């Protein structure tokens, strides 16, 4: 009986379109849904045994992310381990060059992906084109480093096609600073076939409910990927996971 009622009302609402009166509130409803899911996730994560965790911190301190990097690097020997480091959203290159300096293994490979023309779409209070840093502003004499210019939907798949063995064989450290829901979900879905146990994924804006968190949730639920949280700072704004 309950199932029949659900089917009846679903078809009725489709026919009448009466729920369209709530359309102006769609984004609000989505935010409430995602924010509550994020809060439930935090409630579970904060009780885990984490390498670093500052929850609850009343003030966001962006340089804390380097404390997260240090904790993850020390726990997993990432200073000397052979790595394929992939960063999505390079901006000024601060995190990219931090990891390039931290890891001294000569066989490691570092690639940074960015439009180098700013955000490809609006994000929160930032407009399309914000946070632009030109590729010419980034320079390294380290032969292990290189950059891929363009939106991820155009630049990532050619890189994958040309580096299949690299992606399959090397342990990966993936830094997600893509900000946007669309960019984050695209990158995770394309890298899915190459994720191996022990790979580490860092998120730089994880607790933004409608973007990186929502993309992560859809990804792990849809692809059945088990990621265990291993650390977080700034109330999980920056968060680290390990693939299991």
C-alpha positions as CSV (number, residue, x, y, z in Angstrom):
1,X,0.0,0.0,0.0
2,X,2.8,2.4,0.9
3,X,4.6,1.8,-2.3
4,X,1.4,2.3,-4.3
5,X,0.9,5.7,-2.6
6,X,4.4,6.7,-3.3
7,X,4.0,5.9,-7.0
8,X,0.7,7.7,-7.1
9,X,2.0,10.9,-5.7
10,X,5.1,10.8,-7.8
11,X,3.1,10.5,-11.0
12,X,0.6,13.1,-9.7
13,X,3.4,15.6,-9.1
14,X,4.9,14.9,-12.5
15,X,1.6,15.5,-14.1
16,X,0.6,18.6,-12.3
17,X,4.1,20.2,-11.9
18,X,2.9,21.6,-8.7
19,X,6.3,21.2,-7.0
20,X,7.8,23.7,-9.5
21,X,6.6,26.5,-7.2
22,X,9.6,25.4,-5.0
23,X,12.1,25.8,-7.9
24,X,13.5,29.1,-6.6
25,X,14.7,27.2,-3.5
26,X,16.3,24.3,-5.4
27,X,19.9,25.5,-4.6
28,X,19.0,26.0,-0.9
29,X,17.5,22.5,-0.7
30,X,20.6,21.0,-2.3
31,X,22.8,22.9,0.1
32,X,20.8,21.7,3.1
33,X,21.0,18.1,1.9
34,X,24.7,18.2,1.2
35,X,25.6,20.2,4.4
36,X,23.7,17.7,6.5
37,X,25.5,14.8,4.8
38,X,28.8,16.6,5.4
39,X,28.0,17.2,9.1
40,X,27.1,13.5,9.4
41,X,30.4,12.6,7.8
42,X,32.3,14.9,10.2
43,X,30.6,13.4,13.2
44,X,32.0,10.0,12.2
45,X,35.4,11.1,11.0
46,X,36.3,13.2,14.1
47,X,36.2,10.1,16.2
48,X,38.7,8.2,14.0
49,X,42.3,7.8,14.8
50,X,43.7,10.5,12.6
51,X,47.2,11.7,12.0
52,X,46.1,15.3,12.6
53,X,42.7,16.8,13.4
54,X,41.8,20.3,14.7
55,X,38.1,19.9,14.8
56,X,36.5,22.1,16.1
57,X,38.7,25.1,15.3
58,X,37.0,28.5,15.6
59,X,39.3,30.2,13.1
60,X,40.4,29.0,9.7
61,X,44.2,29.2,9.2
62,X,45.1,28.3,5.7
63,X,48.8,27.6,6.3
64,X,47.7,24.7,8.5
65,X,47.4,22.6,5.4
66,X,51.2,22.3,5.5
67,X,50.9,20.6,8.9
68,X,48.6,18.1,7.2
69,X,51.1,17.6,4.4
70,X,53.9,17.0,7.0
71,X,51.8,14.6,9.0
72,X,50.9,12.6,5.9
73,X,54.4,12.7,4.4
74,X,56.0,11.5,7.7
75,X,53.5,8.7,8.3
76,X,53.8,7.3,4.7
77,X,57.4,8.1,4.0
78,X,56.5,10.4,1.1
79,X,59.7,12.3,1.5
80,X,61.7,9.5,-0.2
81,X,59.1,7.3,-1.7
82,X,58.8,7.0,-5.5
83,X,55.6,8.9,-6.5
84,X,53.4,10.1,-9.3
85,X,52.2,13.4,-7.9
86,X,49.2,14.9,-9.7
87,X,47.8,18.2,-8.7
88,X,44.5,19.6,-10.1
89,X,44.3,23.3,-9.5
90,X,47.9,24.6,-9.3
91,X,47.2,28.4,-9.0
92,X,50.3,30.0,-7.6
93,X,52.0,26.6,-7.2
94,X,52.6,26.8,-3.4
95,X,51.5,23.2,-2.7
96,X,52.9,21.8,-5.9
97,X,56.4,23.2,-5.1
98,X,56.1,22.2,-1.4
99,X,55.7,18.5,-2.5
100,X,58.3,18.9,-5.2
101,X,60.8,20.0,-2.5
102,X,59.6,17.5,0.1
103,X,60.0,14.4,-2.1
104,X,63.6,13.7,-3.1
105,X,63.2,10.5,-5.0
106,X,64.7,11.0,-8.5
107,X,62.2,8.6,-10.1
108,X,59.2,10.6,-8.9
109,X,57.1,12.5,-11.5
110,X,55.2,15.7,-10.8
111,X,52.4,17.1,-13.0
112,X,50.3,20.1,-12.3
113,X,47.0,20.6,-14.2
114,X,45.4,24.1,-14.4
115,X,43.7,26.4,-16.9
116,X,46.2,29.0,-15.8
117,X,43.4,31.4,-16.8
118,X,41.4,31.2,-13.6
119,X,38.2,29.4,-12.7
120,X,36.3,28.0,-15.7
121,X,32.9,28.8,-13.9
122,X,31.6,30.7,-10.9
123,X,32.5,29.2,-7.5
124,X,30.9,30.6,-4.3
125,X,31.8,34.3,-4.2
126,X,34.4,33.9,-6.9
127,X,33.5,34.6,-10.5
128,X,34.7,32.8,-13.6
129,X,38.3,33.8,-14.3
130,X,39.2,34.4,-10.7
131,X,42.4,33.1,-9.1
132,X,44.2,33.2,-12.4
133,X,48.0,32.6,-12.5
134,X,49.8,32.4,-15.7
135,X,51.9,29.4,-16.5
136,X,54.9,31.8,-17.1
137,X,54.8,32.6,-13.4
138,X,55.7,29.0,-12.5
139,X,59.2,27.8,-13.0
140,X,61.2,24.9,-11.8
141,X,64.6,23.6,-12.7
142,X,63.6,20.2,-11.4
143,X,63.3,17.8,-14.4
144,X,60.7,15.8,-12.6
145,X,58.1,18.6,-12.8
146,X,55.8,19.6,-15.6
147,X,52.4,21.3,-16.2
148,X,49.4,20.6,-18.3
149,X,47.4,23.7,-19.4
150,X,43.7,23.7,-20.1
151,X,40.4,22.7,-18.4
152,X,40.7,19.2,-17.0
153,X,38.0,17.9,-19.3
154,X,40.4,18.6,-22.2
155,X,43.9,18.0,-20.7
156,X,43.5,15.0,-18.4
157,X,42.5,12.3,-20.9
158,X,45.4,13.0,-23.4
159,X,47.7,12.8,-20.4
160,X,46.2,9.4,-19.4
161,X,46.5,8.0,-22.9
162,X,50.2,8.9,-23.0
163,X,51.0,7.7,-19.5
164,X,49.1,4.5,-18.9
165,X,52.0,2.5,-17.5
166,X,53.0,5.4,-15.3
167,X,49.5,5.7,-13.8
168,X,49.2,1.9,-13.3
169,X,52.6,1.3,-11.7
170,X,53.7,4.3,-9.6
171,X,52.2,5.0,-6.2
172,X,50.1,8.1,-6.5
173,X,49.7,11.2,-4.5
174,X,46.7,13.2,-5.9
175,X,46.1,16.7,-4.8
176,X,42.6,17.9,-5.5
177,X,42.4,21.7,-5.5
178,X,39.9,21.8,-8.2
179,X,37.3,23.7,-6.1
180,X,34.4,23.0,-8.4
181,X,32.0,20.1,-8.2
182,X,32.2,19.5,-12.0
183,X,36.0,19.5,-12.1
184,X,36.4,17.4,-9.0
185,X,34.0,14.7,-10.1
186,X,35.5,14.6,-13.6
187,X,39.0,14.1,-12.3
188,X,38.1,11.4,-9.8
189,X,36.0,9.5,-12.3
190,X,38.8,9.5,-14.9
191,X,41.5,8.4,-12.5
192,X,39.3,5.7,-11.0
193,X,40.7,2.8,-13.1
194,X,44.2,3.7,-11.9
195,X,43.6,4.0,-8.2
196,X,45.5,1.4,-6.2
197,X,45.6,0.5,-2.5
198,X,47.8,2.9,-0.7
199,X,47.3,5.8,-3.0
200,X,46.7,9.1,-1.2
201,X,44.2,11.8,-2.1
202,X,44.3,15.3,-0.6
203,X,41.4,17.7,-0.9
204,X,42.0,21.4,-0.4
205,X,38.3,22.5,0.0
206,X,36.7,19.3,1.1
207,X,34.1,20.8,3.5
208,X,32.5,22.9,0.8
209,X,29.2,21.0,0.8
210,X,28.0,21.6,-2.8
211,X,31.4,21.1,-4.5
212,X,34.4,19.0,-3.4
213,X,32.4,17.1,-0.7
214,X,29.4,16.4,-3.0
215,X,31.7,15.3,-5.8
216,X,33.6,13.0,-3.4
217,X,30.4,11.5,-2.0
218,X,29.0,10.8,-5.5
219,X,32.3,9.3,-6.5
220,X,32.7,6.9,-3.6
221,X,29.1,5.9,-3.7
222,X,28.9,5.3,-7.5
223,X,32.3,3.7,-8.0
224,X,32.4,1.7,-4.7
225,X,35.7,3.2,-3.8
226,X,36.8,2.8,-0.2
227,X,38.7,5.8,1.0
228,X,39.7,6.1,4.6
229,X,40.2,9.5,6.1
230,X,43.6,9.9,7.6
231,X,43.8,13.6,8.6
232,X,42.1,16.9,8.3
233,X,42.7,20.6,9.3
234,X,40.6,23.7,9.3
235,X,37.5,21.7,10.3
236,X,38.3,19.3,7.4
237,X,38.5,22.1,4.9
238,X,41.8,20.3,3.9
239,X,41.4,16.6,4.2
240,X,43.5,13.5,3.4
241,X,42.4,10.0,2.4
242,X,44.1,6.8,1.7
243,X,42.7,4.3,-0.8
244,X,42.0,0.9,0.7
